[in-house]
């Protein structure tokens, strides 16, 4: 089931299963900005990543002396048990709470909420993680929105590029065949200091994983039609850029944490970027999608 919001500029839709952002439409020109999940390339659209990003080494991790198997990207993705918690004029919130079943996979008592808010030409995605247990809890958090490339009919994938906020020289960390993060890095084809041209070949070896970017925002642009949208990810510690080589989309992924390292010791509390949350505390993080297309 989909739930919708609309203002004078945009309409958005969110799938109740997994609370995935499924549509952003410019009401002036009818343009759809979100990838529509063609299963021939990639069937998802914007998975919510909690309490892990990517994969665990060998699919397992150790927490307090016991091994657990958490699925790729965590427990919110594809989950049909999320609750529609609030639906107002400008925002909608979905909620997932711990249960006896979740404790078998992830041994912490949590209250997780994701909110989508419309404000003029902005779609703001808020995350709240509440520790309702009696012990510190540990987690990673991430977004995975996929945007149409090309966004304008008649254009080519190669017409598009990402313009980062500041000059960048970072290499990308290699993703192994198992989905873990390797120790080696590979140069990125930066142009003019902060431009990353898009091509299907760019993703032949999986995602571009960044740990040390200078920028806190990035704009998706077209050589033909100009700026399309901007993602502001201030506060997030890592960034992933990904697409399927046969998919006409690009994912701009703000992360707190990473997939397991290829040489991980499988200790969950020692994962890179892991967040530790004390009992009774709440962790909040958000990112902002601003539509820049024509007639906005």
Residue frames as qw, qx, qy, qz and C-alpha x, y, z in Angstrom:
[[0.000, 0.887, 0.462, 0.000, 0.00, 0.00, 0.00],
 [0.413, 0.285, -0.004, 0.865, 1.20, 3.51, -0.84],
 [0.202, -0.808, -0.417, 0.365, 0.67, 6.65, 1.22],
 [0.428, 0.550, 0.245, 0.674, 0.82, 10.09, -0.40],
 [0.224, -0.698, -0.231, 0.640, 1.60, 13.70, 0.48],
 [0.414, 0.570, 0.386, 0.596, 1.24, 16.79, -1.70],
 [0.149, -0.645, -0.200, 0.722, 1.90, 20.51, -1.53],
 [0.417, 0.820, 0.094, -0.381, 1.76, 23.29, -4.13],
 [0.201, 0.736, -0.576, -0.294, 4.95, 22.06, -5.83],
 [0.218, 0.315, -0.921, -0.067, 5.47, 18.34, -5.28],
 [0.881, -0.223, 0.024, -0.417, 3.66, 15.12, -4.63],
 [0.103, 0.456, -0.877, 0.110, 5.38, 12.16, -3.00],
 [0.898, -0.169, -0.188, -0.359, 4.41, 8.56, -2.28],
 [0.124, -0.514, 0.810, -0.255, 5.83, 6.10, 0.24],
 [0.701, -0.041, -0.680, -0.212, 5.43, 2.35, 0.20],
 [0.689, -0.590, 0.183, -0.378, 4.22, 1.02, 3.54],
 [0.975, -0.073, 0.009, 0.209, 6.36, -2.10, 3.06],
 [0.723, 0.028, -0.025, 0.690, 9.83, -1.02, 4.12],
 [0.093, -0.888, -0.191, 0.408, 8.71, 2.65, 4.29],
 [0.537, -0.014, 0.422, 0.731, 10.45, 3.26, 0.94],
 [0.208, 0.650, -0.012, -0.731, 10.15, 6.60, -0.80],
 [0.593, 0.263, 0.727, 0.224, 8.59, 5.55, -4.10],
 [0.342, 0.675, 0.450, 0.474, 7.76, 8.75, -5.97],
 [0.153, -0.596, -0.124, 0.779, 8.62, 12.45, -6.15],
 [0.379, 0.571, 0.579, 0.441, 6.64, 14.25, -8.86],
 [0.099, -0.192, 0.016, 0.976, 6.98, 17.88, -9.92],
 [0.314, 0.606, 0.674, -0.282, 3.37, 19.07, -10.19],
 [0.201, 0.724, -0.127, -0.648, 4.28, 21.79, -12.68],
 [0.387, 0.524, -0.603, -0.459, 5.66, 19.50, -15.37],
 [0.949, -0.015, -0.009, -0.316, 4.69, 16.00, -14.21],
 [0.502, 0.542, -0.658, 0.149, 8.32, 14.84, -14.01],
 [0.909, -0.409, -0.058, -0.056, 9.02, 11.77, -11.87],
 [0.074, 0.813, -0.549, 0.180, 12.38, 11.90, -10.08],
 [0.584, -0.392, 0.685, -0.187, 12.41, 8.51, -8.35],
 [0.212, 0.233, -0.906, -0.284, 13.46, 5.26, -10.02],
 [0.735, -0.096, -0.019, -0.671, 10.37, 3.09, -10.38],
 [0.574, -0.330, 0.713, -0.229, 11.94, -0.20, -9.35],
 [0.783, 0.385, -0.358, -0.332, 12.19, -2.20, -12.58],
 [0.829, -0.384, 0.405, -0.036, 13.08, -5.73, -11.35],
 [0.863, 0.455, 0.004, 0.219, 14.99, -6.38, -14.58],
 [0.378, 0.637, -0.360, 0.568, 17.67, -4.07, -13.17],
 [0.184, 0.024, -0.700, 0.689, 16.88, -3.44, -9.48],
 [0.288, -0.552, -0.724, -0.297, 13.47, -3.85, -7.89],
 [0.356, -0.619, -0.464, 0.525, 13.88, -1.46, -4.97],
 [0.197, 0.842, 0.232, 0.444, 13.61, 2.33, -4.87],
 [0.005, 0.703, -0.350, 0.620, 14.85, 3.77, -1.57],
 [0.753, -0.304, -0.568, 0.137, 15.52, 1.17, 1.13],
 [0.353, -0.823, 0.241, -0.374, 15.85, 2.37, 4.72],
 [0.698, 0.263, -0.604, 0.281, 19.02, 0.85, 6.19],
 [0.365, -0.558, 0.478, -0.571, 18.91, -0.15, 9.88],
 [0.456, -0.860, 0.173, 0.148, 20.64, -1.51, 11.95],
 [0.609, -0.290, 0.490, 0.552, 23.32, -2.38, 9.37],
 [0.434, 0.744, -0.224, -0.456, 24.46, -1.07, 6.00],
 [0.471, 0.503, -0.697, -0.197, 25.36, -3.61, 3.35],
 [0.894, -0.077, -0.431, -0.093, 26.43, -7.02, 4.60],
 [0.609, -0.663, 0.427, -0.089, 28.06, -8.72, 7.55],
 [0.203, 0.522, -0.819, -0.125, 31.15, -10.81, 6.93],
 [0.162, -0.017, -0.986, -0.030, 29.88, -14.34, 6.29],
 [0.434, -0.467, -0.510, -0.577, 26.41, -13.01, 7.09],
 [0.682, -0.562, -0.457, 0.100, 26.94, -13.03, 10.84],
 [0.096, 0.661, -0.331, 0.666, 28.10, -10.91, 13.76],
 [0.556, -0.258, -0.695, 0.376, 28.85, -11.41, 17.42],
 [0.251, -0.630, 0.049, -0.733, 26.99, -9.43, 20.08],
 [0.549, -0.521, 0.439, -0.484, 27.59, -10.10, 23.78],
 [0.305, -0.339, 0.889, -0.037, 29.15, -13.46, 23.01],
 [0.616, 0.345, 0.691, -0.154, 26.34, -14.73, 20.76],
 [0.178, -0.063, 0.624, 0.758, 26.23, -14.93, 16.96],
 [0.427, 0.611, 0.438, -0.502, 23.41, -13.22, 15.05],
 [0.361, 0.191, 0.653, 0.638, 22.50, -13.16, 11.37],
 [0.208, 0.677, 0.245, -0.662, 21.14, -9.77, 10.26],
 [0.660, 0.525, 0.484, 0.234, 19.95, -9.60, 6.62],
 [0.440, 0.186, 0.232, 0.847, 21.60, -7.33, 4.05],
 [0.040, -0.433, -0.120, -0.892, 20.83, -3.67, 4.81],
 [0.144, -0.085, 0.614, -0.771, 19.01, -4.65, 8.01],
 [0.092, 0.327, 0.917, -0.211, 15.46, -5.28, 9.16],
 [0.313, 0.550, 0.243, -0.736, 13.42, -2.34, 7.85],
 [0.273, 0.368, -0.611, -0.646, 13.98, -3.09, 4.16],
 [0.441, -0.055, -0.803, -0.397, 11.16, -5.26, 2.71],
 [0.034, -0.145, -0.837, 0.527, 9.50, -5.37, 6.15],
 [0.275, -0.452, -0.606, -0.594, 5.71, -5.62, 6.05],
 [0.481, -0.572, -0.620, 0.240, 5.25, -4.99, 9.76],
 [0.201, 0.041, -0.144, 0.968, 5.94, -1.27, 9.79],
 [0.016, -0.695, -0.664, 0.274, 3.17, 0.79, 11.34],
 [0.127, 0.618, 0.237, 0.739, 1.76, 3.97, 9.82],
 [0.393, -0.349, -0.557, 0.643, 2.33, 6.07, 12.93],
 [0.048, 0.681, 0.245, -0.689, 1.32, 9.56, 11.77],
 [0.362, 0.393, 0.572, 0.622, -0.10, 11.10, 8.59],
 [0.029, -0.705, -0.292, 0.646, -0.44, 14.88, 8.63],
 [0.463, 0.852, 0.135, -0.203, -0.70, 17.62, 6.02],
 [0.312, 0.855, -0.413, -0.032, 3.04, 17.92, 5.45],
 [0.039, 0.512, -0.849, 0.129, 4.59, 14.73, 6.87],
 [0.923, -0.095, -0.214, -0.305, 4.13, 11.02, 7.31],
 [0.172, -0.594, 0.746, -0.248, 5.83, 8.77, 9.85],
 [0.881, 0.002, -0.445, -0.162, 6.34, 5.01, 9.88],
 [0.405, -0.632, 0.556, -0.355, 7.35, 3.08, 12.98],
 [0.827, 0.078, -0.557, -0.006, 8.97, -0.27, 13.75],
 [0.475, -0.668, 0.429, -0.379, 9.43, -1.54, 17.30],
 [0.087, 0.353, -0.926, 0.104, 11.34, -4.46, 18.75],
 [0.863, -0.133, -0.056, -0.484, 9.56, -7.75, 19.28],
 [0.791, -0.317, 0.523, -0.004, 10.36, -11.30, 20.31],
 [0.846, 0.442, 0.230, 0.189, 11.05, -11.99, 16.63],
 [0.339, 0.876, -0.225, 0.258, 13.45, -9.06, 16.13],
 [0.483, -0.727, 0.474, -0.113, 15.40, -10.11, 19.23],
 [0.924, 0.010, 0.356, 0.140, 16.32, -13.34, 17.45],
 [0.675, 0.582, 0.129, 0.435, 18.12, -11.29, 14.78],
 [0.222, 0.560, -0.192, 0.775, 19.14, -8.11, 16.63],
 [0.538, -0.405, -0.687, 0.273, 19.21, -8.32, 20.45],
 [0.121, -0.060, -0.269, 0.954, 18.24, -4.75, 21.33],
 [0.068, 0.703, 0.686, -0.176, 14.95, -3.18, 22.35],
 [0.180, -0.115, 0.222, 0.951, 14.35, -0.24, 20.02],
 [0.346, 0.754, 0.485, -0.275, 11.69, 2.11, 18.68],
 [0.356, -0.112, 0.474, 0.798, 12.61, 3.14, 15.11],
 [0.347, 0.777, 0.433, -0.296, 10.79, 5.85, 13.16],
 [0.354, 0.005, 0.444, 0.823, 11.27, 7.35, 9.70],
 [0.214, 0.761, 0.412, -0.454, 9.44, 10.53, 8.68],
 [0.387, 0.295, 0.474, 0.734, 9.01, 12.07, 5.23],
 [0.001, -0.738, -0.339, 0.583, 8.26, 15.79, 5.27],
 [0.423, 0.585, 0.412, 0.556, 7.33, 18.05, 2.36],
 [0.196, -0.774, -0.157, 0.581, 8.48, 21.67, 2.58],
 [0.309, 0.767, -0.231, -0.512, 8.18, 23.69, -0.64],
 [0.731, 0.514, -0.415, -0.171, 10.55, 21.95, -3.10],
 [0.016, 0.495, -0.824, 0.275, 12.21, 19.86, -0.36],
 [0.889, -0.237, -0.335, -0.204, 11.63, 16.26, 0.72],
 [0.083, -0.626, 0.650, -0.423, 13.25, 15.85, 4.14],
 [0.837, -0.110, -0.531, -0.080, 13.83, 12.35, 5.47],
 [0.300, -0.645, 0.493, -0.500, 14.10, 12.17, 9.27],
 [0.733, -0.041, -0.676, 0.064, 15.22, 9.12, 11.27],
 [0.434, -0.619, 0.392, -0.524, 14.73, 8.55, 14.98],
 [0.696, 0.028, -0.708, 0.116, 16.24, 5.63, 16.86],
 [0.490, -0.628, 0.264, -0.544, 15.13, 5.22, 20.48],
 [0.395, 0.163, -0.868, 0.255, 16.78, 2.83, 22.90],
 [0.648, -0.449, -0.029, -0.615, 13.91, 1.55, 25.04],
 [0.864, -0.101, -0.473, 0.139, 15.97, -1.23, 26.61],
 [0.608, -0.792, 0.048, 0.039, 18.11, -1.31, 29.72],
 [0.715, -0.297, 0.331, 0.539, 21.52, -1.70, 28.04],
 [0.080, 0.638, -0.343, -0.685, 23.44, 0.37, 25.48],
 [0.789, 0.430, 0.439, 0.001, 22.47, -0.49, 21.89],
 [0.265, -0.459, 0.524, 0.667, 24.64, -0.34, 18.78],
 [0.615, 0.598, 0.513, -0.033, 23.58, 0.30, 15.18],
 [0.236, -0.120, 0.423, 0.866, 24.35, 1.77, 11.78],
 [0.354, 0.694, 0.464, -0.422, 21.92, 3.85, 9.73],
 [0.229, -0.196, 0.538, 0.787, 21.59, 4.75, 6.07],
 [0.568, 0.587, 0.202, -0.540, 19.51, 6.03, 3.18],
 [0.448, -0.062, 0.777, 0.438, 19.47, 4.48, -0.31],
 [0.488, 0.673, 0.296, -0.471, 17.29, 6.69, -2.60],
 [0.495, 0.070, 0.657, 0.564, 17.47, 5.93, -6.33],
 [0.256, 0.689, 0.085, -0.673, 16.86, 8.76, -8.80],
 [0.756, 0.554, 0.346, 0.051, 15.96, 8.51, -12.47],
 [0.113, -0.665, 0.470, 0.568, 18.86, 8.98, -14.88],
 [0.100, 0.236, 0.099, 0.961, 18.05, 10.32, -17.34],
 [0.097, 0.441, 0.626, -0.635, 15.40, 12.42, -15.60],
 [0.394, 0.590, -0.021, -0.705, 14.35, 14.09, -18.86],
 [0.813, 0.352, 0.464, 0.014, 13.09, 12.16, -21.88],
 [0.625, 0.769, -0.021, 0.129, 15.40, 12.13, -24.86],
 [0.056, -0.840, 0.523, -0.131, 18.58, 12.49, -22.81],
 [0.801, 0.201, -0.552, 0.111, 21.28, 9.87, -22.27],
 [0.792, -0.549, -0.178, 0.200, 22.71, 8.42, -19.08],
 [0.688, -0.008, 0.009, 0.726, 26.12, 9.82, -20.06],
 [0.069, 0.712, 0.162, 0.679, 24.64, 13.35, -20.18],
 [0.574, -0.773, -0.137, -0.233, 24.48, 13.28, -16.37],
 [0.519, 0.302, -0.529, 0.599, 27.02, 14.01, -13.67],
 [0.553, -0.717, -0.388, 0.173, 27.26, 14.69, -9.94],
 [0.238, 0.676, -0.193, 0.670, 28.52, 18.11, -8.84],
 [0.624, -0.425, -0.522, 0.397, 29.87, 17.97, -5.30],
 [0.219, -0.955, -0.195, 0.054, 29.80, 20.97, -2.99],
 [0.264, -0.851, 0.393, 0.226, 33.59, 21.24, -2.64],
 [0.491, 0.600, -0.621, -0.118, 36.66, 20.09, -4.53],
 [0.904, -0.267, 0.295, -0.158, 37.26, 16.38, -4.05],
 [0.312, 0.619, -0.716, -0.090, 40.30, 14.16, -4.45],
 [0.653, -0.268, 0.634, -0.315, 39.08, 11.07, -2.57],
 [0.258, 0.179, -0.900, -0.302, 39.57, 7.57, -3.90],
 [0.800, -0.197, -0.134, -0.550, 36.80, 5.00, -3.65],
 [0.404, -0.347, 0.821, -0.205, 37.01, 1.99, -1.37],
 [0.389, 0.148, -0.804, -0.424, 36.63, -1.30, -3.20],
 [0.780, -0.110, 0.305, -0.535, 33.59, -3.50, -2.57],
 [0.165, -0.283, 0.934, 0.139, 34.52, -7.18, -2.66],
 [0.406, -0.079, -0.758, -0.504, 32.52, -9.89, -4.41],
 [0.327, -0.362, -0.834, 0.257, 31.08, -10.80, -0.99],
 [0.169, -0.829, -0.363, -0.390, 29.87, -7.23, -0.46],
 [0.602, -0.652, -0.151, 0.435, 32.40, -6.36, 2.25],
 [0.171, 0.975, -0.142, -0.001, 34.73, -3.34, 2.08],
 [0.873, 0.173, -0.127, 0.438, 38.29, -4.05, 0.96],
 [0.519, -0.635, -0.024, 0.572, 41.40, -2.32, 2.27],
 [0.417, -0.002, 0.400, 0.816, 42.53, -1.02, -1.12],
 [0.266, 0.733, 0.256, -0.571, 41.25, 2.09, -2.87],
 [0.530, 0.355, 0.561, 0.529, 40.80, 2.97, -6.55],
 [0.083, -0.195, 0.072, 0.975, 41.03, 6.45, -8.13],
 [0.323, 0.680, 0.603, -0.263, 37.82, 8.21, -9.05],
 [0.435, 0.359, 0.422, 0.710, 37.46, 10.01, -12.42],
 [0.086, -0.784, -0.327, 0.521, 36.99, 13.48, -10.91],
 [0.417, 0.495, 0.322, 0.691, 36.77, 16.38, -13.36],
 [0.012, -0.688, -0.050, -0.723, 37.20, 20.08, -12.63],
 [0.017, 0.338, -0.620, 0.708, 37.80, 19.22, -8.99],
 [0.380, 0.045, 0.661, -0.645, 34.24, 18.37, -7.96],
 [0.712, 0.287, -0.184, -0.614, 32.52, 16.74, -10.98],
 [0.417, -0.141, 0.898, 0.015, 31.83, 13.00, -11.16],
 [0.497, 0.229, -0.472, -0.691, 30.59, 12.02, -14.64],
 [0.727, -0.003, 0.585, -0.360, 28.05, 9.21, -14.66],
 [0.512, 0.351, -0.664, -0.416, 28.31, 6.18, -16.91],
 [0.941, -0.169, -0.090, -0.278, 27.09, 2.62, -16.63],
 [0.770, 0.288, -0.460, 0.337, 30.70, 1.44, -16.60],
 [0.075, -0.618, 0.442, -0.646, 31.33, 3.45, -13.45],
 [0.683, -0.331, 0.404, -0.510, 29.41, 0.81, -11.49],
 [0.767, 0.277, -0.559, -0.148, 30.87, -2.30, -13.09],
 [0.503, 0.097, -0.745, 0.427, 32.55, -3.13, -9.76],
 [0.380, -0.621, -0.653, 0.211, 29.67, -2.19, -7.45],
 [0.151, -0.956, -0.254, -0.002, 29.29, 1.01, -5.41],
 [0.377, 0.540, -0.283, 0.697, 31.65, 3.94, -5.00],
 [0.637, -0.655, -0.377, 0.155, 32.26, 4.02, -1.24],
 [0.263, 0.650, -0.208, 0.682, 33.64, 7.24, 0.26],
 [0.631, -0.487, -0.485, 0.359, 34.94, 7.79, 3.78],
 [0.423, -0.476, -0.103, 0.764, 36.53, 11.24, 3.64],
 [0.276, 0.652, 0.432, 0.558, 34.67, 13.58, 1.30],
 [0.174, -0.051, -0.209, 0.961, 34.92, 17.34, 1.88],
 [0.312, -0.230, -0.345, -0.855, 31.38, 17.94, 0.64],
 [0.232, 0.176, 0.778, -0.557, 28.11, 17.76, 2.57],
 [0.604, 0.547, 0.341, -0.469, 25.87, 18.00, -0.49],
 [0.294, -0.113, 0.748, 0.584, 25.79, 16.91, -4.11],
 [0.520, 0.506, 0.084, -0.683, 23.75, 17.99, -7.15],
 [0.583, 0.223, 0.735, 0.265, 22.58, 15.68, -9.91],
 [0.217, 0.682, -0.115, -0.689, 22.91, 17.61, -13.17],
 [0.740, 0.431, 0.486, 0.176, 22.38, 17.15, -16.89],
 [0.353, -0.187, 0.361, 0.843, 24.54, 18.61, -19.64],
 [0.044, 0.419, 0.650, 0.632, 21.32, 19.23, -21.58],
 [0.324, -0.722, -0.460, -0.404, 18.79, 20.46, -19.02],
 [0.037, -0.648, 0.354, -0.674, 20.90, 21.65, -16.08],
 [0.097, -0.211, 0.800, -0.554, 20.51, 20.93, -12.34],
 [0.530, -0.270, -0.711, -0.376, 17.93, 18.25, -11.48],
 [0.695, -0.662, -0.214, -0.179, 18.05, 17.76, -7.72],
 [0.161, 0.617, -0.585, 0.501, 20.31, 18.24, -4.71],
 [0.814, -0.398, -0.422, 0.036, 20.93, 15.88, -1.80],
 [0.071, -0.730, 0.433, -0.524, 22.18, 17.47, 1.42],
 [0.871, -0.199, -0.444, 0.059, 23.76, 14.87, 3.71],
 [0.040, 0.645, -0.467, 0.603, 25.41, 17.04, 6.38],
 [0.605, -0.455, 0.460, -0.465, 26.13, 15.02, 9.52],
 [0.991, 0.090, 0.056, -0.084, 26.42, 11.65, 7.80],
 [0.507, -0.658, 0.493, 0.258, 29.85, 10.04, 8.07],
 [0.387, -0.132, 0.783, 0.469, 30.07, 8.12, 4.79],
 [0.562, 0.516, -0.011, -0.646, 28.57, 8.26, 1.30],
 [0.527, 0.046, 0.803, 0.275, 27.80, 5.62, -1.27],
 [0.462, 0.508, -0.222, -0.692, 27.13, 6.24, -4.98],
 [0.368, -0.049, 0.924, 0.095, 25.67, 3.22, -6.74],
 [0.694, 0.350, -0.069, -0.625, 23.68, 1.91, -9.66],
 [0.810, 0.088, 0.571, 0.105, 23.26, -1.34, -11.50],
 [0.236, -0.305, 0.551, 0.740, 25.24, -1.25, -14.76],
 [0.022, 0.321, 0.779, 0.539, 21.99, -1.97, -16.62],
 [0.123, -0.719, -0.644, 0.232, 19.84, 0.42, -14.60],
 [0.193, 0.583, 0.186, 0.767, 18.84, 3.96, -15.57],
 [0.492, -0.841, -0.169, -0.148, 19.20, 5.39, -12.08],
 [0.426, 0.395, -0.542, 0.607, 21.76, 6.54, -9.55],
 [0.637, -0.657, -0.399, 0.059, 21.60, 6.05, -5.79],
 [0.151, 0.612, -0.366, 0.684, 22.98, 8.78, -3.56],
 [0.769, -0.396, -0.502, -0.011, 23.35, 7.08, -0.18],
 [0.133, -0.703, 0.427, -0.553, 24.09, 8.93, 3.08],
 [0.821, -0.166, -0.539, 0.089, 25.44, 6.49, 5.67],
 [0.381, -0.718, 0.478, -0.333, 26.39, 6.33, 9.32],
 [0.697, -0.272, 0.664, -0.010, 28.67, 3.32, 9.18],
 [0.367, 0.505, -0.650, -0.434, 29.61, 0.83, 6.49],
 [0.948, 0.069, -0.271, -0.152, 29.34, -2.73, 5.32],
 [0.811, -0.508, 0.231, 0.178, 31.72, -5.02, 7.24],
 [0.083, 0.768, -0.593, -0.226, 35.41, -4.81, 6.38],
 [0.805, 0.296, -0.489, -0.157, 36.80, -7.78, 4.47],
 [0.502, 0.189, -0.731, 0.420, 38.95, -8.65, 7.51],
 [0.503, -0.553, 0.078, -0.660, 36.28, -7.94, 10.13],
 [0.089, 0.183, -0.903, 0.378, 36.61, -9.75, 13.46],
 [0.382, -0.416, -0.741, -0.362, 32.77, -9.92, 13.45],
 [0.236, -0.405, -0.597, 0.650, 32.46, -7.95, 16.70],
 [0.097, 0.784, 0.536, 0.297, 29.38, -5.80, 16.12],
 [0.297, -0.907, -0.149, 0.257, 30.45, -3.07, 18.56],
 [0.460, -0.495, 0.369, 0.639, 33.73, -2.65, 16.64],
 [0.522, 0.586, 0.515, 0.345, 32.16, -2.02, 13.21],
 [0.290, 0.012, 0.107, 0.951, 33.41, 1.16, 11.54],
 [0.202, -0.272, -0.221, -0.915, 31.03, 4.04, 12.19],
 [0.409, -0.451, -0.793, -0.002, 28.87, 2.15, 14.69],
 [0.261, -0.565, 0.082, -0.779, 26.63, 4.32, 16.88],
 [0.362, -0.204, -0.822, 0.390, 26.27, 3.56, 20.59],
 [0.346, -0.519, -0.178, -0.761, 23.04, 4.75, 22.19],
 [0.003, 0.114, -0.778, 0.618, 22.49, 4.75, 25.95],
 [0.101, -0.490, -0.865, 0.044, 19.25, 3.45, 27.49],
 [0.008, -0.780, -0.487, 0.394, 16.44, 5.98, 27.25],
 [0.097, -0.556, 0.249, 0.787, 18.24, 8.12, 24.66],
 [0.654, 0.653, 0.371, -0.087, 17.15, 9.04, 21.10],
 [0.402, -0.271, 0.478, 0.732, 19.39, 9.39, 18.04],
 [0.473, 0.771, 0.320, -0.282, 18.22, 11.67, 15.20],
 [0.309, -0.312, 0.545, 0.714, 19.60, 12.09, 11.68],
 [0.549, 0.688, 0.388, -0.274, 18.13, 13.45, 8.44],
 [0.353, -0.107, 0.507, 0.779, 18.93, 14.18, 4.82],
 [0.330, 0.665, 0.225, -0.631, 17.28, 16.58, 2.39],
 [0.446, 0.266, 0.670, 0.530, 16.30, 16.10, -1.26],
 [0.164, 0.654, 0.118, -0.729, 15.72, 19.44, -3.01],
 [0.604, 0.509, 0.559, 0.252, 14.13, 19.42, -6.46],
 [0.188, -0.554, 0.194, 0.788, 15.84, 21.88, -8.80],
 [0.380, 0.277, 0.737, 0.486, 14.18, 21.01, -12.09],
 [0.027, -0.244, -0.347, -0.905, 12.27, 23.28, -14.40],
 [0.427, -0.546, -0.371, -0.618, 9.23, 25.15, -13.03],
 [0.649, -0.504, -0.486, 0.300, 10.33, 24.76, -9.40]]
